[in-house]
Amino acid sequence: MTGIDDRATAADLVAARVATVPGVAGLNGGVLGGVATYLPGRTVRGVRIRPEGTSVELTVYYGLPLAEIADAARAAVLAVPGVVPPVAVSISQVVEAPEITRRDTTRPATTRPDTTRPDVAVLDSLEIT
């Protein structure tokens, strides 16, 4: 990386990619808020990119295998151009996942759930209420 723009782009991409990892509830800055990329006018919390390596700090959902989430997050981070290995992944918070229930299997597969209900969000083949 050559400058602030490269670091900002890499930090934003890392945050976006890690947020898509199954089981990750979000990024956080750690107990003392030290895991962050400080940029002019803003901060990317939960991602620290330094010449000696990259760190990410995660909040994950309870009940999922932590090692698998960390490995998937590490792989997502390493796929970002401009990331400096090694990548340290820390899980500092575990939160309860939203209630997830299986869809009614008696409905035809082409029928979508009632998305007009504000209390239901559709996630692939699951309904989160």
The first five atom37 places (N, CA, C, CB, O) and aatype in JSON, in Angstrom:
{
  "aatype": [12, 16, 7, 9, 3, 3, 1, 0, 16, 0, 0, 3, 10, 19, 0, 0, 1, 19, 0, 16, 19, 14, 7, 19, 0, 7, 10, 2, 7, 7, 19, 10, 7, 7, 19, 0, 16, 18, 10, 14, 7, 1, 16, 19, 1, 7, 19, 1, 9, 1, 14, 6, 7, 16, 15, 19, 6, 10, 16, 19, 18, 18, 7, 10, 14, 10, 0, 6, 9, 0, 3, 0, 0, 1, 0, 0, 19, 10, 0, 19, 14, 7, 19, 19, 14, 14, 19, 0, 19, 15, 9, 15, 5, 19, 19, 6, 0, 14, 6, 9, 16, 1, 1, 3, 16, 16, 1, 14, 0, 16, 16, 1, 14, 3, 16, 16, 1, 14, 3, 19, 0, 19, 10, 3, 15, 10, 6, 9, 16],
  "atom_mask": [
    [1, 1, 1, 1, 1],
    [1, 1, 1, 1, 1],
    [1, 1, 1, 0, 1],
    [1, 1, 1, 1, 1],
    [1, 1, 1, 1, 1],
    [1, 1, 1, 1, 1],
    [1, 1, 1, 1, 1],
    [1, 1, 1, 1, 1],
    [1, 1, 1, 1, 1],
    [1, 1, 1, 1, 1],
    [1, 1, 1, 1, 1],
    [1, 1, 1, 1, 1],
    [1, 1, 1, 1, 1],
    [1, 1, 1, 1, 1],
    [1, 1, 1, 1, 1],
    [1, 1, 1, 1, 1],
    [1, 1, 1, 1, 1],
    [1, 1, 1, 1, 1],
    [1, 1, 1, 1, 1],
    [1, 1, 1, 1, 1],
    [1, 1, 1, 1, 1],
    [1, 1, 1, 1, 1],
    [1, 1, 1, 0, 1],
    [1, 1, 1, 1, 1],
    [1, 1, 1, 1, 1],
    [1, 1, 1, 0, 1],
    [1, 1, 1, 1, 1],
    [1, 1, 1, 1, 1],
    [1, 1, 1, 0, 1],
    [1, 1, 1, 0, 1],
    [1, 1, 1, 1, 1],
    [1, 1, 1, 1, 1],
    [1, 1, 1, 0, 1],
    [1, 1, 1, 0, 1],
    [1, 1, 1, 1, 1],
    [1, 1, 1, 1, 1],
    [1, 1, 1, 1, 1],
    [1, 1, 1, 1, 1],
    [1, 1, 1, 1, 1],
    [1, 1, 1, 1, 1],
    [1, 1, 1, 0, 1],
    [1, 1, 1, 1, 1],
    [1, 1, 1, 1, 1],
    [1, 1, 1, 1, 1],
    [1, 1, 1, 1, 1],
    [1, 1, 1, 0, 1],
    [1, 1, 1, 1, 1],
    [1, 1, 1, 1, 1],
    [1, 1, 1, 1, 1],
    [1, 1, 1, 1, 1],
    [1, 1, 1, 1, 1],
    [1, 1, 1, 1, 1],
    [1, 1, 1, 0, 1],
    [1, 1, 1, 1, 1],
    [1, 1, 1, 1, 1],
    [1, 1, 1, 1, 1],
    [1, 1, 1, 1, 1],
    [1, 1, 1, 1, 1],
    [1, 1, 1, 1, 1],
    [1, 1, 1, 1, 1],
    [1, 1, 1, 1, 1],
    [1, 1, 1, 1, 1],
    [1, 1, 1, 0, 1],
    [1, 1, 1, 1, 1],
    [1, 1, 1, 1, 1],
    [1, 1, 1, 1, 1],
    [1, 1, 1, 1, 1],
    [1, 1, 1, 1, 1],
    [1, 1, 1, 1, 1],
    [1, 1, 1, 1, 1],
    [1, 1, 1, 1, 1],
    [1, 1, 1, 1, 1],
    [1, 1, 1, 1, 1],
    [1, 1, 1, 1, 1],
    [1, 1, 1, 1, 1],
    [1, 1, 1, 1, 1],
    [1, 1, 1, 1, 1],
    [1, 1, 1, 1, 1],
    [1, 1, 1, 1, 1],
    [1, 1, 1, 1, 1],
    [1, 1, 1, 1, 1],
    [1, 1, 1, 0, 1],
    [1, 1, 1, 1, 1],
    [1, 1, 1, 1, 1],
    [1, 1, 1, 1, 1],
    [1, 1, 1, 1, 1],
    [1, 1, 1, 1, 1],
    [1, 1, 1, 1, 1],
    [1, 1, 1, 1, 1],
    [1, 1, 1, 1, 1],
    [1, 1, 1, 1, 1],
    [1, 1, 1, 1, 1],
    [1, 1, 1, 1, 1],
    [1, 1, 1, 1, 1],
    [1, 1, 1, 1, 1],
    [1, 1, 1, 1, 1],
    [1, 1, 1, 1, 1],
    [1, 1, 1, 1, 1],
    [1, 1, 1, 1, 1],
    [1, 1, 1, 1, 1],
    [1, 1, 1, 1, 1],
    [1, 1, 1, 1, 1],
    [1, 1, 1, 1, 1],
    [1, 1, 1, 1, 1],
    [1, 1, 1, 1, 1],
    [1, 1, 1, 1, 1],
    [1, 1, 1, 1, 1],
    [1, 1, 1, 1, 1],
    [1, 1, 1, 1, 1],
    [1, 1, 1, 1, 1],
    [1, 1, 1, 1, 1],
    [1, 1, 1, 1, 1],
    [1, 1, 1, 1, 1],
    [1, 1, 1, 1, 1],
    [1, 1, 1, 1, 1],
    [1, 1, 1, 1, 1],
    [1, 1, 1, 1, 1],
    [1, 1, 1, 1, 1],
    [1, 1, 1, 1, 1],
    [1, 1, 1, 1, 1],
    [1, 1, 1, 1, 1],
    [1, 1, 1, 1, 1],
    [1, 1, 1, 1, 1],
    [1, 1, 1, 1, 1],
    [1, 1, 1, 1, 1],
    [1, 1, 1, 1, 1],
    [1, 1, 1, 1, 1],
    [1, 1, 1, 1, 1],
    [1, 1, 1, 1, 1]
  ],
  "atom_positions": [
    [[0.85, -1.18, 0.0], [0.0, 0.0, 0.0], [0.89, 1.23, 0.0], [-0.96, 0.01, 1.22], [1.95, 1.26, 0.62]],
    [[0.42, 2.24, -0.7], [1.27, 3.42, -0.85], [0.76, 4.63, -0.09], [1.41, 3.76, -2.28], [1.54, 5.55, 0.16]],
    [[-0.49, 4.68, 0.27], [-0.96, 5.88, 0.95], [-2.31, 5.69, 1.61], [0.0, 0.0, 0.0], [-2.83, 4.59, 1.71]],
    [[-2.86, 6.82, 2.05], [-4.13, 6.8, 2.78], [-5.26, 6.26, 1.93], [-4.48, 8.2, 3.27], [-6.1, 5.51, 2.43]],
    [[-5.31, 6.63, 0.64], [-6.4, 6.15, -0.22], [-6.39, 4.64, -0.35], [-6.3, 6.78, -1.59], [-7.44, 4.0, -0.31]],
    [[-5.19, 4.05, -0.5], [-5.08, 2.59, -0.59], [-5.53, 1.94, 0.71], [-3.64, 2.17, -0.92], [-6.24, 0.93, 0.7]],
    [[-5.11, 2.52, 1.84], [-5.48, 1.98, 3.14], [-6.97, 2.1, 3.37], [-4.71, 2.69, 4.26], [-7.59, 1.18, 3.91]],
    [[-7.56, 3.22, 2.96], [-9.0, 3.42, 3.12], [-9.77, 2.42, 2.28], [-9.4, 4.85, 2.74], [-10.73, 1.82, 2.76]],
    [[-9.35, 2.24, 1.04], [-10.02, 1.28, 0.16], [-9.91, -0.12, 0.72], [-9.42, 1.34, -1.26], [-10.9, -0.85, 0.76]],
    [[-8.72, -0.52, 1.15], [-8.52, -1.86, 1.7], [-9.36, -2.05, 2.96], [-7.03, -2.1, 2.01], [-9.99, -3.09, 3.12]],
    [[-9.37, -1.06, 3.86], [-10.14, -1.18, 5.1], [-11.63, -1.29, 4.81], [-9.88, 0.03, 6.02], [-12.33, -2.1, 5.43]],
    [[-12.13, -0.5, 3.87], [-13.55, -0.58, 3.5], [-13.9, -1.92, 2.88], [-13.92, 0.55, 2.53], [-14.94, -2.5, 3.17]],
    [[-13.02, -2.43, 2.01], [-13.26, -3.74, 1.39], [-13.22, -4.87, 2.42], [-12.22, -4.01, 0.29], [-14.04, -5.78, 2.37]],
    [[-12.27, -4.79, 3.34], [-12.19, -5.81, 4.4], [-13.48, -5.79, 5.21], [-10.96, -5.56, 5.33], [-14.07, -6.85, 5.46]],
    [[-13.93, -4.62, 5.62], [-15.16, -4.52, 6.41], [-16.35, -5.09, 5.64], [-15.44, -3.05, 6.8], [-17.17, -5.81, 6.21]],
    [[-16.45, -4.78, 4.37], [-17.57, -5.27, 3.56], [-17.51, -6.78, 3.38], [-17.58, -4.59, 2.19], [-18.53, -7.46, 3.48]],
    [[-16.33, -7.31, 3.11], [-16.2, -8.76, 2.9], [-16.45, -9.55, 4.17], [-14.81, -9.09, 2.36], [-17.14, -10.57, 4.15]],
    [[-15.91, -9.08, 5.29], [-16.08, -9.79, 6.56], [-17.55, -9.77, 6.98], [-15.2, -9.16, 7.66], [-18.04, -10.74, 7.57]],
    [[-18.25, -8.7, 6.68], [-19.68, -8.61, 7.05], [-20.52, -9.66, 6.34], [-20.22, -7.22, 6.72], [-21.61, -9.98, 6.81]],
    [[-20.03, -10.21, 5.24], [-20.8, -11.22, 4.5], [-20.5, -12.66, 4.96], [-20.51, -11.1, 3.03], [-21.15, -13.6, 4.5]],
    [[-19.55, -12.82, 5.85], [-19.19, -14.16, 6.33], [-20.32, -14.69, 7.22], [-17.83, -14.14, 7.11], [-20.73, -14.01, 8.16]],
    [[-20.83, -15.89, 6.94], [-21.88, -16.46, 7.77], [-21.44, -16.57, 9.23], [-22.3, -17.83, 7.24], [-20.35, -17.07, 9.53]],
    [[-22.29, -16.12, 10.12], [-21.99, -16.16, 11.54], [-21.45, -14.86, 12.1], [0.0, 0.0, 0.0], [-21.41, -14.68, 13.31]],
    [[-21.03, -13.96, 11.22], [-20.51, -12.67, 11.68], [-21.68, -11.71, 11.87], [-19.46, -12.09, 10.68], [-22.43, -11.43, 10.92]],
    [[-21.83, -11.21, 13.08], [-22.89, -10.23, 13.37], [-22.42, -8.82, 13.06], [-23.33, -10.33, 14.84], [-23.23, -7.93, 12.8]],
    [[-21.1, -8.6, 13.09], [-20.56, -7.29, 12.79], [-19.12, -7.16, 13.22], [0.0, 0.0, 0.0], [-18.53, -8.1, 13.75]],
    [[-18.57, -6.0, 12.98], [-17.21, -5.68, 13.4], [-17.29, -4.78, 14.62], [-16.4, -5.0, 12.26], [-18.25, -4.03, 14.78]],
    [[-16.28, -4.85, 15.47], [-16.22, -3.91, 16.58], [-14.77, -3.54, 16.84], [-16.87, -4.51, 17.86], [-13.86, -4.2, 16.34]],
    [[-14.56, -2.51, 17.59], [-13.22, -1.99, 17.81], [-12.46, -2.65, 18.93], [0.0, 0.0, 0.0], [-11.36, -2.21, 19.26]],
    [[-13.0, -3.7, 19.51], [-12.32, -4.36, 20.62], [-12.67, -3.71, 21.95], [0.0, 0.0, 0.0], [-13.4, -2.72, 22.0]],
    [[-12.15, -4.28, 22.99], [-12.48, -3.84, 24.34], [-12.15, -2.36, 24.56], [-11.74, -4.69, 25.37], [-12.95, -1.62, 25.13]],
    [[-10.98, -1.94, 24.11], [-10.57, -0.55, 24.3], [-10.71, 0.3, 23.03], [-9.14, -0.5, 24.79], [-10.29, 1.45, 23.01]],
    [[-11.28, -0.26, 21.99], [-11.48, 0.48, 20.75], [-10.23, 0.64, 19.92], [0.0, 0.0, 0.0], [-10.19, 1.49, 19.03]],
    [[-9.21, -0.17, 20.18], [-7.94, -0.03, 19.49], [-7.87, -0.67, 18.12], [0.0, 0.0, 0.0], [-6.95, -0.39, 17.36]],
    [[-8.83, -1.54, 17.8], [-8.8, -2.17, 16.48], [-9.63, -1.3, 15.55], [-9.35, -3.65, 16.53], [-10.85, -1.39, 15.5]],
    [[-8.92, -0.46, 14.81], [-9.59, 0.47, 13.89], [-8.57, 1.01, 12.91], [-10.27, 1.62, 14.67], [-7.37, 1.05, 13.19]],
    [[-9.05, 1.43, 11.77], [-8.22, 2.14, 10.8], [-8.65, 3.59, 10.85], [-8.35, 1.53, 9.35], [-9.78, 3.92, 10.5]],
    [[-7.75, 4.45, 11.28], [-8.05, 5.87, 11.42], [-7.68, 6.58, 10.14], [-7.3, 6.49, 12.64], [-6.53, 6.55, 9.69]],
    [[-8.67, 7.23, 9.55], [-8.51, 7.93, 8.29], [-8.93, 9.38, 8.47], [-9.34, 7.25, 7.16], [-9.62, 9.7, 9.44]],
    [[-8.54, 10.25, 7.57], [-8.98, 11.65, 7.69], [-10.5, 11.74, 7.67], [-8.37, 12.5, 6.55], [-11.14, 11.4, 6.67]],
    [[-11.08, 12.2, 8.75], [-12.52, 12.42, 8.82], [-13.37, 11.23, 9.18], [0.0, 0.0, 0.0], [-14.58, 11.37, 9.34]],
    [[-12.78, 10.03, 9.33], [-13.58, 8.86, 9.67], [-12.71, 7.74, 10.19], [-14.37, 8.39, 8.46], [-11.49, 7.77, 10.11]],
    [[-13.39, 6.74, 10.73], [-12.72, 5.57, 11.3], [-13.43, 4.32, 10.81], [-12.71, 5.63, 12.86], [-14.66, 4.27, 10.79]],
    [[-12.68, 3.32, 10.42], [-13.25, 2.01, 10.09], [-12.98, 1.12, 11.3], [-12.61, 1.39, 8.75], [-11.88, 0.61, 11.48]],
    [[-14.01, 0.94, 12.13], [-13.87, 0.16, 13.36], [-13.85, -1.34, 13.05], [-15.02, 0.49, 14.34], [-14.55, -1.83, 12.17]],
    [[-13.01, -2.03, 13.8], [-12.93, -3.48, 13.66], [-11.91, -3.94, 12.64], [0.0, 0.0, 0.0], [-11.71, -5.15, 12.48]],
    [[-11.25, -3.01, 11.94], [-10.24, -3.37, 10.93], [-9.01, -2.5, 11.18], [-10.79, -3.17, 9.46], [-9.1, -1.27, 11.22]],
    [[-7.86, -3.15, 11.34], [-6.61, -2.41, 11.49], [-5.61, -2.98, 10.49], [-6.05, -2.49, 12.97], [-5.24, -4.15, 10.56]],
    [[-5.18, -2.13, 9.57], [-4.2, -2.53, 8.56], [-2.91, -1.76, 8.84], [-4.73, -2.25, 7.1], [-2.87, -0.53, 8.81]],
    [[-1.85, -2.53, 9.11], [-0.55, -1.95, 9.42], [0.52, -2.64, 8.58], [-0.22, -2.08, 10.94], [0.27, -3.71, 8.02]],
    [[1.69, -2.04, 8.49], [2.76, -2.69, 7.71], [3.13, -4.07, 8.22], [3.98, -1.81, 7.71], [3.59, -4.92, 7.45]],
    [[2.95, -4.32, 9.53], [3.32, -5.62, 10.09], [2.19, -6.65, 10.09], [3.81, -5.43, 11.49], [2.39, -7.78, 10.54]],
    [[1.02, -6.28, 9.6], [-0.08, -7.24, 9.53], [-1.44, -6.58, 9.63], [0.0, 0.0, 0.0], [-1.54, -5.37, 9.83]],
    [[-2.47, -7.38, 9.49], [-3.85, -6.91, 9.5], [-4.6, -7.6, 10.64], [-4.56, -7.19, 8.13], [-4.4, -8.78, 10.9]],
    [[-5.45, -6.84, 11.32], [-6.27, -7.38, 12.41], [-7.72, -7.05, 12.16], [-5.81, -6.82, 13.77], [-8.06, -5.96, 11.69]],
    [[-8.58, -8.0, 12.48], [-10.02, -7.74, 12.47], [-10.6, -8.22, 13.79], [-10.72, -8.45, 11.26], [-10.16, -9.23, 14.35]],
    [[-11.57, -7.5, 14.28], [-12.22, -7.8, 15.56], [-13.7, -8.02, 15.26], [-12.02, -6.63, 16.63], [-14.36, -7.15, 14.71]],
    [[-14.22, -9.2, 15.63], [-15.57, -9.6, 15.24], [-16.52, -9.72, 16.42], [-15.52, -10.91, 14.51], [-16.13, -9.99, 17.56]],
    [[-17.79, -9.49, 16.1], [-18.91, -9.91, 16.93], [-19.57, -11.03, 16.15], [-19.92, -8.7, 17.26], [-19.87, -10.86, 14.97]],
    [[-19.81, -12.17, 16.8], [-20.38, -13.32, 16.11], [-21.64, -13.79, 16.82], [-19.36, -14.47, 16.03], [-21.91, -13.4, 17.95]],
    [[-22.39, -14.63, 16.13], [-23.62, -15.18, 16.69], [-23.32, -16.41, 17.54], [-24.62, -15.53, 15.57], [-22.48, -17.24, 17.17]],
    [[-24.0, -16.52, 18.65], [-23.88, -17.64, 19.58], [-24.34, -18.94, 18.92], [-24.69, -17.38, 20.85], [-25.29, -18.95, 18.13]],
    [[-23.65, -20.02, 19.24], [-24.08, -21.34, 18.8], [-23.44, -21.8, 17.51], [0.0, 0.0, 0.0], [-23.7, -22.93, 17.07]],
    [[-22.63, -20.98, 16.89], [-21.97, -21.36, 15.66], [-20.5, -21.66, 15.95], [-22.11, -20.25, 14.58], [-19.95, -21.12, 16.91]],
    [[-19.85, -22.49, 15.14], [-18.46, -22.87, 15.41], [-17.5, -21.68, 15.2], [-18.04, -24.04, 14.5], [-17.32, -21.2, 14.08]],
    [[-16.92, -21.21, 16.29], [-16.09, -20.01, 16.25], [-14.86, -20.17, 15.35], [-15.64, -19.66, 17.65], [-14.51, -19.24, 14.62]],
    [[-14.22, -21.31, 15.4], [-13.03, -21.52, 14.57], [-13.36, -21.44, 13.08], [-12.39, -22.89, 14.88], [-12.59, -20.89, 12.3]],
    [[-14.51, -21.97, 12.7], [-14.91, -21.92, 11.28], [-15.22, -20.48, 10.86], [-16.13, -22.83, 11.04], [-14.88, -20.07, 9.75]],
    [[-15.87, -19.74, 11.74], [-16.16, -18.33, 11.43], [-14.85, -17.56, 11.27], [-17.05, -17.68, 12.53], [-14.69, -16.78, 10.33]],
    [[-13.92, -17.77, 12.19], [-12.63, -17.07, 12.14], [-11.86, -17.44, 10.87], [-11.79, -17.4, 13.38], [-11.27, -16.57, 10.24]],
    [[-11.85, -18.72, 10.5], [-11.15, -19.15, 9.29], [-11.78, -18.52, 8.04], [-11.17, -20.69, 9.17], [-11.07, -18.08, 7.14]],
    [[-13.11, -18.49, 7.99], [-13.8, -17.9, 6.84], [-13.54, -16.39, 6.78], [-15.32, -18.17, 6.92], [-13.36, -15.84, 5.69]],
    [[-13.52, -15.74, 7.92], [-13.22, -14.3, 7.95], [-11.79, -14.05, 7.49], [-13.44, -13.73, 9.38], [-11.54, -13.11, 6.73]],
    [[-10.85, -14.86, 7.94], [-9.45, -14.72, 7.54], [-9.32, -14.88, 6.03], [-8.57, -15.75, 8.27], [-8.61, -14.1, 5.38]],
    [[-9.98, -15.87, 5.46], [-9.92, -16.09, 4.01], [-10.52, -14.9, 3.26], [-10.66, -17.39, 3.63], [-10.0, -14.49, 2.23]],
    [[-11.61, -14.35, 3.79], [-12.24, -13.19, 3.14], [-11.3, -11.98, 3.17], [-13.57, -12.83, 3.84], [-11.22, -11.24, 2.19]],
    [[-10.61, -11.79, 4.28], [-9.67, -10.67, 4.4], [-8.49, -10.85, 3.46], [-9.17, -10.54, 5.86], [-8.08, -9.9, 2.79]],
    [[-7.94, -12.05, 3.39], [-6.78, -12.29, 2.52], [-7.1, -12.11, 1.04], [-6.24, -13.68, 2.76], [-6.19, -11.91, 0.24]],
    [[-8.37, -12.19, 0.66], [-8.77, -12.0, -0.73], [-8.81, -10.53, -1.14], [-10.13, -12.62, -0.96], [-8.97, -10.22, -2.32]],
    [[-8.66, -9.62, -0.19], [-8.73, -8.19, -0.47], [-7.35, -7.69, -0.89], [-9.25, -7.4, 0.76], [-6.37, -7.89, -0.16]],
    [[-7.24, -7.02, -2.06], [-5.96, -6.45, -2.47], [-5.51, -5.38, -1.47], [-6.06, -5.85, -3.9], [-6.33, -4.59, -1.0]],
    [[-4.24, -5.37, -1.15], [-3.7, -4.37, -0.24], [-3.63, -4.81, 1.19], [0.0, 0.0, 0.0], [-3.1, -4.08, 2.04]],
    [[-4.16, -5.98, 1.49], [-4.1, -6.49, 2.86], [-2.71, -7.05, 3.12], [-5.2, -7.59, 3.11], [-2.12, -7.74, 2.28]],
    [[-2.19, -6.74, 4.3], [-0.86, -7.19, 4.68], [-0.99, -8.41, 5.59], [-0.06, -6.05, 5.39], [-1.55, -8.31, 6.69]],
    [[-0.48, -9.58, 5.15], [-0.48, -10.73, 6.04], [0.58, -10.57, 7.12], [-0.26, -12.02, 5.26], [1.52, -9.79, 6.92]],
    [[0.5, -11.25, 8.23], [-0.55, -12.19, 8.59], [-1.83, -11.46, 9.0], [-0.07, -13.11, 9.73], [-1.81, -10.27, 9.32]],
    [[-2.93, -12.21, 8.98], [-4.22, -11.66, 9.38], [-4.61, -12.27, 10.72], [-5.32, -11.96, 8.29], [-4.75, -13.49, 10.85]],
    [[-4.78, -11.41, 11.71], [-5.22, -11.85, 13.04], [-6.71, -11.61, 13.16], [-4.43, -11.1, 14.18], [-7.18, -10.48, 12.98]],
    [[-7.46, -12.65, 13.46], [-8.91, -12.54, 13.64], [-9.22, -12.78, 15.11], [-9.68, -13.55, 12.73], [-8.88, -13.82, 15.66]],
    [[-9.85, -11.8, 15.73], [-10.25, -11.93, 17.13], [-11.75, -11.85, 17.25], [-9.58, -10.84, 18.0], [-12.4, -11.06, 16.55]],
    [[-12.3, -12.67, 18.12], [-13.74, -12.63, 18.41], [-13.87, -12.09, 19.82], [-14.42, -14.06, 18.26], [-13.51, -12.76, 20.79]],
    [[-14.39, -10.88, 19.94], [-14.46, -10.25, 21.25], [-15.87, -10.2, 21.81], [-13.91, -8.87, 21.18], [-16.07, -9.84, 22.97]],
    [[-16.84, -10.55, 20.99], [-18.22, -10.5, 21.48], [-19.05, -11.58, 20.78], [-18.84, -9.1, 21.24], [-18.92, -11.8, 19.58]],
    [[-19.89, -12.23, 21.56], [-20.82, -13.23, 21.03], [-22.22, -12.77, 21.4], [-20.51, -14.68, 21.59], [-22.5, -12.49, 22.57]],
    [[-23.1, -12.69, 20.4], [-24.46, -12.22, 20.64], [-25.45, -13.29, 20.21], [-24.72, -10.9, 19.88], [-25.13, -14.18, 19.42]],
    [[-26.64, -13.18, 20.74], [-27.69, -14.12, 20.37], [-28.17, -13.82, 18.96], [-28.86, -14.04, 21.37], [-28.4, -12.67, 18.59]],
    [[-28.31, -14.87, 18.19], [-28.79, -14.72, 16.81], [-30.28, -14.42, 16.81], [-28.5, -16.0, 15.98], [-30.99, -14.81, 17.74]],
    [[-30.75, -13.73, 15.77], [-32.2, -13.54, 15.67], [-32.87, -14.9, 15.57], [-32.56, -12.64, 14.45], [-32.28, -15.86, 15.08]],
    [[-34.09, -14.98, 16.02], [-34.82, -16.25, 15.96], [-35.0, -16.65, 14.5], [-36.2, -16.14, 16.67], [-35.52, -15.88, 13.69]],
    [[-34.57, -17.86, 14.19], [-34.65, -18.35, 12.82], [-35.55, -19.58, 12.81], [-33.23, -18.69, 12.24], [-35.33, -20.52, 13.57]],
    [[-36.54, -19.56, 11.96], [-37.45, -20.7, 11.85], [-37.49, -21.15, 10.4], [-38.87, -20.33, 12.36], [-37.33, -20.35, 9.48]],
    [[-37.7, -22.41, 10.2], [-37.81, -22.95, 8.84], [-39.11, -22.48, 8.21], [-37.73, -24.5, 8.83], [-40.12, -22.28, 8.9]],
    [[-39.07, -22.31, 6.89], [-40.29, -21.96, 6.17], [-41.28, -23.11, 6.23], [-39.98, -21.61, 4.7], [-40.9, -24.27, 6.44]],
    [[-42.53, -22.78, 6.05], [-43.58, -23.79, 5.99], [-43.35, -24.63, 4.74], [-45.01, -23.13, 5.99], [-43.47, -24.11, 3.62]],
    [[-43.02, -25.91, 4.9], [-42.7, -26.76, 3.76], [-43.95, -27.26, 3.04], [-41.88, -27.94, 4.2], [-43.84, -27.94, 2.02]],
    [[-45.14, -26.94, 3.55], [-46.36, -27.38, 2.87], [-46.7, -26.46, 1.71], [-47.53, -27.44, 3.87], [-47.51, -26.83, 0.86]],
    [[-46.11, -25.29, 1.64], [-46.36, -24.37, 0.53], [-45.53, -24.79, -0.67], [-46.04, -22.91, 0.93], [-44.45, -25.37, -0.51]],
    [[-46.01, -24.52, -1.86], [-45.19, -24.81, -3.05], [-43.89, -24.01, -3.0], [-45.97, -24.49, -4.36], [-43.84, -22.92, -2.44]],
    [[-42.84, -24.56, -3.61], [-41.54, -23.91, -3.57], [-41.52, -22.55, -4.25], [-40.52, -24.81, -4.2], [-40.68, -21.71, -3.94]],
    [[-42.44, -22.33, -5.18], [-42.46, -21.06, -5.91], [-43.14, -19.95, -5.11], [-43.16, -21.23, -7.25], [-43.05, -18.78, -5.49]],
    [[-43.8, -20.29, -4.02], [-44.48, -19.29, -3.22], [-43.48, -18.61, -2.3], [-45.63, -19.92, -2.4], [-42.74, -19.28, -1.57]],
    [[-43.45, -17.29, -2.33], [-42.57, -16.52, -1.46], [-43.31, -16.2, -0.16], [-42.08, -15.21, -2.15], [-44.54, -16.12, -0.18]],
    [[-42.61, -16.03, 0.93], [-43.27, -15.64, 2.18], [-43.89, -14.26, 2.04], [-42.27, -15.66, 3.34], [-43.54, -13.5, 1.14]],
    [[-44.79, -13.96, 2.93], [-45.46, -12.67, 2.92], [-44.47, -11.6, 3.37], [-46.72, -12.68, 3.84], [-44.23, -11.42, 4.56]],
    [[-43.88, -10.9, 2.39], [-42.88, -9.89, 2.7], [-43.51, -8.54, 3.04], [-41.92, -9.72, 1.54], [-42.81, -7.57, 3.3]],
    [[-44.83, -8.48, 3.02], [-45.49, -7.24, 3.42], [-45.56, -7.13, 4.93], [-46.91, -7.16, 2.81], [-45.82, -6.06, 5.47]],
    [[-45.31, -8.24, 5.61], [-45.3, -8.22, 7.08], [-44.0, -7.59, 7.54], [-45.46, -9.65, 7.67], [-42.93, -8.07, 7.15]],
    [[-44.04, -6.55, 8.35], [-42.8, -5.89, 8.78], [-41.98, -6.72, 9.75], [-43.13, -4.56, 9.41], [-40.81, -6.41, 9.98]],
    [[-42.55, -7.77, 10.32], [-41.81, -8.56, 11.31], [-41.1, -9.77, 10.69], [-42.75, -9.03, 12.38], [-40.55, -10.58, 11.43]],
    [[-41.1, -9.9, 9.35], [-40.49, -11.04, 8.7], [-39.47, -10.55, 7.67], [-41.55, -11.94, 8.04], [-39.79, -9.73, 6.81]],
    [[-38.26, -11.07, 7.77], [-37.23, -10.8, 6.78], [-36.83, -12.14, 6.16], [-35.99, -10.07, 7.4], [-36.68, -13.12, 6.88]],
    [[-36.66, -12.19, 4.87], [-36.37, -13.44, 4.19], [-34.87, -13.55, 3.97], [-37.13, -13.53, 2.86], [-34.23, -12.61, 3.47]],
    [[-34.31, -14.68, 4.33], [-32.9, -14.96, 4.11], [-32.79, -16.32, 3.45], [-32.1, -14.91, 5.44], [-32.83, -17.35, 4.13]],
    [[-32.66, -16.34, 2.15], [-32.55, -17.56, 1.37], [-33.74, -18.48, 1.69], [-31.21, -18.28, 1.67], [-34.87, -18.16, 1.33]],
    [[-33.5, -19.61, 2.34], [-34.59, -20.53, 2.62], [-35.04, -20.45, 4.08], [-34.16, -21.95, 2.29], [-35.64, -21.4, 4.6]],
    [[-34.75, -19.35, 4.74], [-35.14, -19.19, 6.13], [-35.96, -17.93, 6.31], [-33.9, -19.15, 7.03], [-35.81, -16.97, 5.55]],
    [[-36.8, -17.92, 7.29], [-37.51, -16.72, 7.68], [-36.99, -16.3, 9.04], [-39.05, -16.94, 7.71], [-36.9, -17.13, 9.95]],
    [[-36.63, -15.03, 9.19], [-36.17, -14.51, 10.46], [-37.27, -13.64, 11.02], [-34.84, -13.71, 10.32], [-37.68, -12.66, 10.39]],
    [[-37.74, -13.98, 12.19], [-38.82, -13.19, 12.8], [-38.36, -12.59, 14.09], [-40.06, -14.04, 13.03], [-39.13, -11.89, 14.75]]
  ]
}
